[in-house]
């Protein structure tokens, strides 16, 4: 799962991702207070620089800020959480990096991390309820023994619940991306 995210330039370590989320949120707020929207490429750079400063302040050593910041902004873009001054979602594509950003959608962190799960379900094609721990490791693994793996597994199922209108759970426990016009509940689920 980690390799799949890496190959698609979507992988970032959880702690770095959280610092980047906080930094990006601060940068968007700073620009909004100045009344000046910024473009996505500047948000990525400014967010990276601010995340480095936040990491230094807490003593977190991380050396891959540029790839991590590009992965996080790509995931945010793909999740549809970056908004223009007119409050429309910035679409992924060639013009995205030059698009003006004025705000983030509410719950942007959850939406972005849910997108990563949805991406893995679609790309791998064989993700099931048996893979909750593997998803937790891929998305939230931190090398901090004080954080319970069960808490991360709970986070996975909470994020999966937000995908109920886009992901189906089949009777055998397999997840799949919902096809257009597919019934909301394809079969009774027995767990």
N, C-alpha and C positions, 0 to 999 in steps of 0.2 A: 504493500500500500504506500509506504514511504517512497519507494522507487517510482511508482506510478505518478505520485504527486511531483516528485523531482523531475521526471522526464517531461512533465507538462508545465514546468516552471511555476508550480503552485505550492511547493513545500516550504514551510518555515517552522522553526522550533516554537513551541508554545510560549515560552517566556519572551522571546524576541517578538513574536506576533503580538502579544499583549502590550509590550512597550511601543511597538509601532502603531497599534490601534490608538493608544493614549496620545501618542505624539501627533498622529494624523488628526485626531479629534481637536487637539489644541491648536494646530496650524489652521484648520478650517475655521475654528472659532476666532482666532486672531485676525484672519483675513476678513471674516464677516464683520467683526467689530470695526475694522477700518473701512468697511463698505466696498472692498475690492475683491471680487472673485479671482481665483487663480486657476491656472490650467493644471491638468493632471500630472504632467511631467514635473512641474514645480512642486506640487503637493508631495510627490514621491521623494524628491530631493530634500525639501524642507522637513518632511516627516522623518526621513533617515537621519538627518543631522540632529533633530530634536530627540529622537530615540537614543542616539548615541549619548547625548547629554544625560538623559534620564537613566540610562544604564550605568554611566559613570557615577551618578549620584547615589545609586544603591549598591555599587560594587559588583555589578554583573558584567563579566567579561564575555564578549562575543565579537567575533571578527568578520562575520559574513553579512554585514548590514545591507550592502547593496543588493545582493541576490535575495535576501529575505524581504527587503522593502518592495522590490519588484514583484515578488511572489504574493505578498500581502495585497498590494494595490491591484494586481491582476485578479486575485480572488474577489476583492471588493467590487471590482468592475464587473466581473462575471456574475456576482451575486446581485447586481443591480442596486447597490447601496449608495452610490455616488450620485448626487443630484445637482442639476444646473441651477442658475439663479431663478429660472422659471419653475423649479421644483419637478422637472422631468428627469427620468433616469438616464444616465449617460450610457449609451450603448457601446458594447465592445466593438472594436473595429479600427480601421486605420486612422480615423479622426479622433479617437478617444483621448490620446495623449495631449491633444490640443484643445480638448473640451474644457469649458469653464466650470469650475466646481464651486458651489456656494453652501452646500449642506450635505449631511449624511442622513440616511434614513434612520428612523427610530429602530432600535434593536439591531443596528448594523453588525455588531460583533456576532450575535447569534445567527443572523442571516448569512454572514460570510462563512462561518464555520459549518453551518448546515449545508451550504453550497459545496464545501469540500467533501462532505459525506455523499451528497448527491452525485458529485463528479465521480467519486470512487465506485459507487453503485453502477453508474452508467458505463464507465470505462472498463471496470473489471468484469462485470456481468455475473459474478458468482458470489456476491456478498449476501450473507444471511444473518439470522439472529445469533448464530454461533460465533460471528465475527465482531461482536460488540467490544470485546477486550482488544482485539487486533485494531479496530478503529480507534479505540481510546489510546492505544500505544502510538499509532501513526499520527494522530492529531494533537494529543495532549501530553505525551510522554515528557516528563521532566525528571531530572535526576535528583529529586528531592524526596527522600524516603518518608517525610512527614505528610506527604500528600497521598491519600488513599486511592488505589487503582479503582476501587468500587465507586468512588466519587466521580472519576473520569468516565466509567461505564454508565453511570447515571446521566452524566452530561450527554453522552452519545444518544441514549434513548430519548432524552428531552429534545435534542436537536432533530432526531428522526421524527418525532411527533410534529414538529413544525413543517415537515415535508409531506404531511398526510395527503395533500392535494396533488402532489407530484410523484410520489413514490408509493408503490403498492407492496403489501406483504402477502405472499402466497401461503397456502396451507402447509407447504413443506418448510416454511421458515425463510424462504428466499425473498430478497428485496428486488424490485425491478422498477424502472422508470415508467410512469404511467403514459400510455399512448393517448393521443388526442381522442376525445369522446369515449374513452374507456370508462366502464362503470367505476364509481368511487370505491366500492368494495367488491373485488372480483370473485372472491370465494370466502367462505367462513374460515377464520384463522383459528387454529388450535395450537396453543403453546404448551 
